[in-house]
């Protein structure tokens, strides 16, 4: 399938959010409390490009919970349609967007033009968020340690709460997506 076909296959954001079982409340919390930067020049230029976005995601993913509401605000400002595909049901597409060539990390945002050509790809994390994740993981005991699983579970709960409650992270995600678009798209 080409990217236009993948886009057509995707769910609209409302359908995706309604189907969520795990991170719906946290995603909606971020969506309802995030205020995008007042950046009319950027969103106006983005709107003029008539882009669309394909999102590879899964409900259980904390990164998706953080990043998708930020993208949705940006897309609304720029009148940019967004469609979401579940990663595990769309591995043919996912495997074209592996992180570091090996990992099915999500979310992945694929920006396409009117002809269905990819013009930019973003994901799965903003650089500042990656630093936070790396620092959190460095505090874990070794995987052979008997309390590794418990400590990892605690870390993921802490990270999820931080993603949900830290507005600076939301702004970092917005700035990262904006930077990717400004770098890769003639805005």
N, C-alpha and C positions, 0 to 999 in steps of 0.2 A: 504494500500500500504506500501511496505517497502521503506527504504531510497534510495535504488537503483532506484526504480520506480519513486520516487519523483524527483530524480536527472534527470532522463531521460525526465520527463515532463517539466522541466524548460527551460527557454529561455537562449540563450547564451548572454553574455554581450552586444554585438553590437546590437542585436535585442531589448533588453530591453532599451538601451539608445536611439535608434531610435524611440521607441514608447513613450518616455517621453514627457509630455506636460507642466509640471510645473517647475521642477528643473533641466532640462537638461543642460542649460547653466552654472549654478553654479557647477553641478557635473563635467562637462567637464573642467571648470576653475580649479577646484581642481586637477583633473586628470592631466591636462597639466602643472601644476605648482608644483606638489608634487614630491619631489625627495626622494625616499626611502633611508634609511641608507645603507651605504656600509657594508653589513653584510653577506658576502659570506658563512661563516660557517653556519649561521642559515638557509639561503635559500637553501644551498646545502643539509643540513640534511632534511629540509622539502621536497625537491624534491625527496630524496631517499625513503620517506614514501609513495609516490604515492597516496596522498590524493586527494579528490575532495571536493568541497564546494557547499552546497545548501544555497542560500540566500533568506530569506523571506523579502519582501520589498514592498513599494508603492512609486510612483513618488512624491507625495505631502510631503513625510516625510523628514524634514530637517536633521535628524540623518542619514538617508540613503544617502542623498546627500553628507554628510561629510564622512561617513565610507566606502561606496562602492568603490570610486576611490582609496582609500588607500589599501583596500583588493585586488583590481584588480592589482595594482602594485606588491604587495607581491606575488600574484598568478602567475603573469607573470614571475617574477624572479625565482620562484620555479617550473615552468611548472605544475601548479596545475589547473585543469579545474574548472570553476565556472559556475553554472546555477542559474538563478533567477526565483523566483515564486512570484506572486502578493499575498500578504497576504489575501486580502478580497476574492479572488477566491480559496483560499486553506486553509480554516479555520480548516479543519480536521488535517492538519499538524501544523498549527499555534497554535492550542489549546494544542498541546503537548509541546510547548515551551513558555508558558506564563511567563511573568516577575512577580516575587513575587507571582506566582500561580494564578494571577487574570487578568493581563493586557496583551493585544495583542501588546505590544511595539515592534517596529521594528527599524532597521533591526536586524535579527537574522542570524548568520552565523553558519551553521551546517557542521562540518568537518567530512567526512566519509572516511573509508578505502576502499580498493579494493573489500571487501566483502559486503560493504554497512553498516558496523557497525559505529555508531557514536563514534568518538574518542575525540571530543571537541566541545563545543558550545561557541560562543561569541556573545554578544550584550545585549542590544541595544546601550550602550554607554561605552566609556572609563571612568574610575573613575574621572579623572580630568575634563572631559566634564560634567559628572553628577554634580560635584561640581559647575561648572559655571551655569548650568541650575537651580540647587537648589537656588543659590544666586540670580539669575535673578527672579525666581518665588517669592522669599521672599519679593521682592520690590513691588509686585503687591498689590493693595488694595483688600479688601475682595470681594468675589464673589457677595455679596449683594450690593456693592457700584455701583452707577449709571454709573461710567466711567470704570468699570472693563473690559468690552469687548474691549473698545478702548485701554486701557493700555495693555491688554493681546496681542492684535494685534500688537501693537508697540514693545512689548517684543519679540514676535516671529520673527518680521522683523529684529530686532537688532541681535537676536541669529543667524538667517540665514545668515546675512551679516558677522557676526563674524566667523561662521563656514567656510564661503567661503574665507575669507581674512586672517585668522590667521594660518600661517604655523606651529606654535607651537602646535596647536590643531591637525593638520594632523600627526605630529610626535608622539603626545600622543596616538592617535588612533593606529598607527603602533606598538608602544611599548606595548600597551595593548593587541593587538591581538597576538603579538609575545610571550608575557608573558603567555597568556592563552595556547598557543600551547606548549610552553616549559614545562609548568606545567602538561598538560594533555596528551601529546603525547611523546612517547619515541624518543626524538630527539638527 
